[in-house]
Amino acid sequence: MQDASAEHGTEKLAPMGGGRTEFIAIVAGLMALNALAIDILLPAFPNISAAYAIDGNQVQYLLLSYVLGFGGAQLFFGPISDRYGRRIPLYVGLAIYTVCAVAGSFAPTFEMVLLFRFIQGLGAAGTRVIALAVVRDTHAGRAMASTMSLVMMVFMVVPIVAPFIGQGIIMIGPWQHIFWFMAVLAVVITAWSMARLPETLMPENRRPLSAKVIIQGFRLVLSNRISLLYTLATAFFFGSLFAFLNLAQPIFGEVYGLDTLFPVAMASGGVLMAMSSFLNARIVEKLGMRRLSHGALVAHLAFSSVAALWFFSHDVPLWLFMTILLVMMPLFGLIGANFNSIAMEPLGKVAGTASSVLGFTQTVGGGLVGAVIGQTFDGSALPLVAGSALTSLATLALVLLAEKGRLFSNPGA
């Protein structure tokens, strides 16, 4: 069993010459490119549907195609970054992301847009894997959870501003300009990281790139009970978040008629998610990752279950839907970073491979779960809250398996 002292670990080395603040900003910027690629397109769903003459549920594949590429490629970026370091794979991924963002703006058919979105996701995988790996290279234990929470706080600001940016772009120009905006921002992040983010993988920790070594690395990840089960738990829990991304525009736009006010409704939940991530960063070293994340998970299951039962038998006004949403959304900030840190903690020697396996499972698994929920949209908010209840229940079952039936306690305590 993992030693309880691991959760009390401290920062292992200074992350960069510019200090912790700039380090967090760069890592958050890398991860934010992924959130931007998803959320900035949401206001343009009706425009894209009209442009390619597709129905409302089909346009959700813009998210799924990106997520599948983003999730699958992480399996390759992890071992490559463990062999060649963090910087070179990062820049390759950023280049692919940028080129495909530009190409997506010229796509003649919806199928071509989906293809470029898939390849763009392949490139974005490098940013996610390297972002988590450099945090694990430089931090341990609760210090890692604290830093990851601050990264996630900045990362969660993107879903707040991205729909506003997307809405603003389509108000003054065609929806294709959204792809150009993604490309320009990627170029800025690339230049910043090239200038200021050092190599964090020490030469003595590099692993040969061979089939045998890669399989050994994956075996280390998959054979660790805590890492495997928390990874699966995160995948199911993130399924409800992906479902929200799929259904936010139809629910707010079609069910409640918000239309151009849709970004405001999105932002309200994003603000609370960012605030809860900041709170987590401030208190996780005192209370521990498990107490915070387990408590938030139980609360999420309770609220979503009650909401699903109510929504099943009642017409739900906007104010009630928003109330439920604003209660549930902050809980993501207390779960995501802590679950990732718990899963990564035992795997410091293969941080790149571990990050890739975690990222693949969480992203592809969560994306598929979210897509299944999204395709059940029936003109009401019930599929979203019912799906959240079911994913929370599955998440809790996996956490109980990981912790051998004990919640809220540090391992070994």
C-alpha positions in Angstrom: 0.0 0.0 0.0 1.2 3.5 -0.8 2.7 5.2 2.2 0.5 7.9 3.8 3.4 10.2 3.8 3.3 10.5 0.1 0.3 12.7 0.3 2.3 15.1 2.4 5.0 15.5 -0.2 6.5 18.9 -1.0 7.8 20.6 -4.1 10.9 18.8 -5.3 12.8 21.4 -7.3 12.4 25.0 -8.6 10.3 24.7 -11.7 11.9 27.5 -13.8 14.0 30.7 -13.5 10.9 32.9 -13.9 9.3 31.5 -10.7 6.3 29.4 -9.8 3.8 31.9 -11.0 5.1 32.0 -14.6 5.5 28.2 -14.6 1.8 27.8 -13.6 0.8 30.3 -16.2 2.6 28.5 -19.0 1.3 25.0 -18.0 -2.2 26.4 -17.7 -1.9 28.1 -21.1 -0.9 24.8 -22.7 -3.9 23.0 -21.1 -6.2 25.9 -21.9 -5.6 25.4 -25.7 -7.6 22.2 -25.3 -10.5 23.8 -23.5 -10.5 26.7 -26.0 -10.7 24.2 -28.9 -13.9 22.8 -27.4 -15.7 25.7 -25.8 -15.1 28.4 -28.4 -17.1 26.5 -31.0 -20.2 26.0 -28.9 -21.9 29.3 -29.9 -21.3 28.5 -33.5 -23.1 25.2 -33.5 -26.2 26.6 -35.2 -24.1 28.4 -37.8 -22.1 25.3 -38.6 -25.2 23.2 -38.8 -26.7 25.6 -41.2 -23.5 25.9 -43.3 -23.3 22.1 -43.8 -27.0 21.3 -43.7 -26.8 18.9 -40.7 -29.1 18.4 -37.8 -28.5 19.6 -34.3 -27.3 16.3 -32.8 -24.8 15.7 -35.6 -22.9 18.9 -34.8 -21.9 17.5 -31.5 -19.5 15.3 -33.4 -17.2 18.4 -33.6 -16.5 17.7 -29.9 -16.2 13.9 -30.2 -13.8 13.9 -33.2 -11.5 16.3 -31.4 -11.7 14.3 -28.1 -11.0 11.0 -29.8 -7.9 12.4 -31.5 -6.8 14.2 -28.4 -7.3 11.1 -26.2 -5.7 8.5 -28.5 -2.5 10.4 -29.3 -1.6 10.7 -25.7 -0.6 7.1 -25.7 2.2 8.0 -28.0 3.3 11.3 -26.6 3.9 9.9 -23.2 6.6 7.3 -24.0 8.1 9.7 -26.6 8.4 12.5 -24.0 9.9 10.0 -21.5 12.6 9.3 -24.1 13.3 12.6 -25.7 12.3 15.0 -23.0 9.3 17.3 -22.7 10.2 20.2 -25.1 10.5 18.6 -28.6 7.3 16.5 -28.4 5.5 19.6 -27.1 6.4 21.8 -30.1 5.5 19.1 -32.6 2.1 18.8 -31.0 1.6 22.6 -31.0 2.6 22.8 -34.7 0.0 20.1 -35.6 -2.7 21.9 -33.6 -2.0 25.2 -35.3 -1.9 23.9 -38.9 -5.2 22.0 -38.4 -6.9 25.0 -36.9 -6.1 26.9 -40.0 -7.1 24.0 -42.3 -10.4 23.6 -40.5 -11.4 27.1 -41.6 -11.2 26.1 -45.3 -12.9 22.7 -45.0 -15.4 22.3 -47.9 -17.5 19.6 -46.1 -18.6 18.8 -42.6 -16.7 15.5 -42.9 -13.5 17.4 -43.6 -14.0 19.7 -40.6 -14.3 16.5 -38.5 -11.1 15.2 -40.0 -9.2 18.3 -39.2 -10.7 18.5 -35.8 -9.5 14.9 -35.2 -5.9 15.7 -36.3 -6.0 18.9 -34.3 -6.8 16.8 -31.3 -3.8 14.6 -32.1 -1.6 17.6 -31.8 -3.3 18.9 -28.7 -2.5 15.6 -27.0 1.1 16.7 -26.7 0.2 19.8 -24.7 -1.9 17.8 -22.2 0.7 15.0 -21.6 3.6 17.4 -21.3 1.7 19.8 -19.0 0.9 17.1 -16.5 4.4 15.5 -16.8 6.3 18.7 -16.1 4.2 19.3 -13.0 4.9 15.7 -11.9 8.6 16.2 -12.7 8.9 19.2 -10.4 6.4 18.5 -7.6 5.2 15.7 -5.3 2.3 14.9 -3.0 0.0 17.8 -1.8 2.3 20.4 -3.3 1.6 18.7 -6.7 -2.1 18.8 -5.9 -1.9 22.5 -4.9 0.0 23.5 -8.1 -2.3 21.4 -10.2 -5.3 23.1 -8.7 -3.9 26.5 -9.6 -3.3 25.2 -13.1 -6.8 24.0 -13.3 -8.1 27.3 -11.9 -6.6 29.2 -14.8 -7.6 26.4 -17.2 -11.2 26.7 -16.0 -11.3 30.4 -16.8 -11.2 29.4 -20.5 -14.7 27.9 -20.5 -15.8 31.2 -19.1 -14.4 33.5 -21.7 -14.3 31.1 -24.7 -18.0 31.2 -25.5 -17.9 35.0 -25.3 -15.0 35.0 -27.7 -16.8 32.6 -30.0 -20.0 34.6 -29.8 -18.2 37.9 -30.5 -16.4 36.4 -33.5 -19.6 35.2 -35.2 -21.3 38.5 -34.5 -18.6 40.4 -36.5 -17.5 37.7 -39.0 -18.0 34.2 -40.3 -17.6 31.2 -37.9 -14.4 30.2 -39.8 -12.6 33.0 -38.0 -12.9 31.0 -34.8 -10.4 28.6 -36.2 -8.0 31.4 -37.0 -8.3 32.7 -33.5 -7.2 29.2 -32.1 -4.2 29.2 -34.5 -3.0 32.7 -33.4 -3.3 31.8 -29.7 -1.4 28.6 -30.3 1.4 30.5 -31.9 1.6 32.8 -28.9 1.7 30.0 -26.4 4.4 28.2 -28.5 6.7 31.2 -28.5 6.2 31.7 -24.8 7.0 28.1 -23.9 10.0 28.0 -26.2 11.4 31.1 -24.5 10.6 30.4 -20.9 9.8 26.7 -20.2 13.0 24.7 -19.6 13.4 20.9 -20.0 12.2 19.3 -16.7 13.0 15.7 -17.4 16.5 15.0 -16.1 18.8 12.9 -18.3 19.1 10.1 -15.7 15.3 9.7 -15.7 14.9 9.3 -19.5 13.7 5.9 -20.6 14.6 4.1 -23.9 12.0 4.1 -26.6 11.4 0.5 -27.3 8.4 -1.8 -27.4 9.6 -3.6 -24.3 10.2 -0.5 -22.2 6.9 1.1 -23.3 5.0 -2.1 -22.4 6.7 -2.1 -19.0 5.7 1.5 -18.5 2.1 0.8 -19.3 2.2 -2.3 -17.1 3.3 -0.1 -14.2 0.4 2.2 -14.7 -2.2 -0.4 -15.3 -1.1 -2.7 -12.4 -1.3 -0.1 -9.8 -4.7 -0.3 -8.2 -4.9 3.3 -7.0 -3.8 4.7 -10.3 -5.9 2.5 -12.5 -9.2 2.9 -10.6 -8.8 6.6 -10.0 -8.1 7.0 -13.7 -11.3 5.1 -14.6 -13.2 7.1 -12.0 -12.1 10.4 -13.5 -13.1 9.2 -16.9 -16.7 8.4 -15.8 -16.9 11.6 -13.8 -15.7 13.7 -16.7 -18.3 12.1 -18.8 -20.9 14.3 -17.2 -18.8 17.4 -18.0 -18.5 16.3 -21.6 -22.2 15.8 -21.7 -22.7 19.3 -20.4 -20.5 20.6 -23.2 -22.5 18.7 -25.8 -25.9 19.8 -24.4 -25.2 23.3 -23.1 -26.1 25.1 -26.4 -29.2 23.0 -27.1 -30.5 23.3 -23.6 -29.8 27.0 -23.1 -30.6 28.0 -26.7 -33.5 25.7 -27.7 -35.1 24.7 -24.4 -34.8 28.1 -22.6 -34.4 30.4 -25.6 -31.3 32.3 -24.4 -29.6 32.4 -27.8 -27.0 35.2 -27.6 -27.1 35.1 -23.8 -25.9 31.5 -23.9 -22.2 32.5 -23.1 -23.5 34.3 -19.9 -25.1 31.1 -18.7 -21.9 29.1 -19.5 -19.8 31.6 -17.7 -21.7 31.5 -14.5 -20.8 27.8 -14.0 -17.3 28.4 -15.1 -16.7 31.1 -12.6 -17.7 28.9 -9.7 -15.5 26.0 -11.1 -12.5 28.3 -11.2 -13.2 29.6 -7.7 -13.5 26.1 -6.3 -10.2 25.1 -7.9 -8.6 28.1 -6.3 -10.1 27.1 -3.0 -8.8 23.6 -3.4 -5.3 24.9 -4.0 -5.5 26.9 -0.7 -6.8 24.1 1.5 -5.7 20.8 -0.1 -2.4 20.7 1.8 -4.2 21.0 5.1 -7.2 18.8 4.5 -5.8 16.3 2.0 -6.8 15.2 -1.5 -9.1 12.4 -0.5 -11.2 14.3 2.0 -11.9 17.1 -0.4 -12.5 15.0 -3.5 -14.5 12.2 -1.8 -16.8 14.7 -0.1 -17.4 16.6 -3.4 -18.2 13.4 -5.2 -20.8 12.3 -2.6 -22.3 15.8 -2.8 -22.4 15.6 -6.6 -24.1 12.3 -6.6 -26.7 13.5 -4.1 -27.6 16.7 -5.9 -27.7 15.1 -9.4 -29.9 12.2 -8.2 -32.4 14.5 -6.5 -32.4 16.7 -9.6 -33.0 13.8 -11.9 -36.0 12.6 -9.9 -37.5 16.0 -9.9 -36.8 16.7 -13.6 -38.4 13.4 -14.5 -41.8 14.4 -13.2 -41.8 18.2 -13.4 -41.4 21.0 -16.0 -38.2 22.8 -14.9 -38.0 26.6 -15.2 -34.7 28.2 -16.1 -34.1 29.6 -12.6 -34.3 26.1 -11.1 -32.1 24.5 -13.8 -29.5 27.3 -13.2 -29.7 26.7 -9.4 -28.9 23.0 -9.8 -26.1 23.8 -12.2 -24.5 26.4 -10.0 -24.6 23.9 -7.1 -23.0 21.1 -9.0 -20.4 22.8 -11.2 -18.1 24.0 -8.4 -17.7 20.3 -7.3 -15.7 19.6 -10.4 -13.0 21.9 -9.1 -12.6 19.8 -5.9 -12.5 16.5 -7.8 -10.6 16.8 -11.1 -7.2 18.0 -9.9 -7.2 15.8 -6.8 -8.2 12.6 -8.6 -5.4 13.3 -11.2 -2.9 13.9 -8.4 -3.9 10.7 -6.6 -3.6 8.7 -9.8 -0.2 10.2 -10.7 1.4 10.0 -7.2 2.7 6.5 -7.4 4.1 6.9 -10.9 6.8 9.5 -10.7 9.4 7.3 -12.5 7.2 7.0 -15.6 5.4 10.4 -15.4 5.2 10.8 -19.2 3.8 7.4 -19.8 1.5 7.7 -16.8 0.2 11.0 -18.0 -0.5 9.5 -21.4 -2.4 6.5 -20.1 -4.4 8.7 -17.7 -5.1 11.2 -20.4 -6.2 8.6 -22.9 -8.5 6.8 -20.5 -10.0 10.0 -19.1 -10.4 11.9 -22.3 -11.6 9.1 -24.6 -13.7 7.4 -21.9 -15.2 10.7 -20.7 -15.8 11.8 -24.3 -17.6 8.7 -25.3 -19.7 8.7 -22.1 -20.5 12.4 -22.8 -21.4 11.6 -26.4 -23.7 8.8 -25.5 -25.5 11.1 -23.0 -25.6 14.0 -25.6 -27.2 11.8 -28.2 -30.2 11.2 -25.9 -31.2 14.9 -26.0 -34.9 15.0 -26.2 -35.7 18.7 -25.9 -35.3 18.8 -22.1 -32.6 19.0 -19.5 -33.5 15.6 -18.1 -30.8 13.6 -20.0 -28.1 15.9 -18.6 -29.0 15.6 -15.0 -29.9 11.9 -15.2 -26.6 11.2 -17.0 -24.7 13.1 -14.2 -26.3 11.0 -11.6 -25.4 7.7 -13.3 -21.8 8.8 -14.0 -21.4 10.0 -10.3 -22.6 6.6 -9.1 -20.1 4.7 -11.3 -17.4 7.1 -10.1 -18.2 6.4 -6.5 -18.1 2.7 -7.1 -14.7 2.8 -8.6 -13.3 5.0 -5.8 -14.7 2.6 -3.2 -12.9 -0.2 -5.0 -9.6 1.8 -5.1 -9.9 2.6 -1.4 -11.1 -0.8 -0.4 -14.4 0.6 0.9 -12.9 3.5 2.8 -13.6 7.1 2.0 -12.1 10.4 3.3 -9.0 8.8 4.8 -5.4 9.1 3.7 -3.9 5.7 2.6 -2.4 3.9 5.5 -4.0 6.4 8.0 
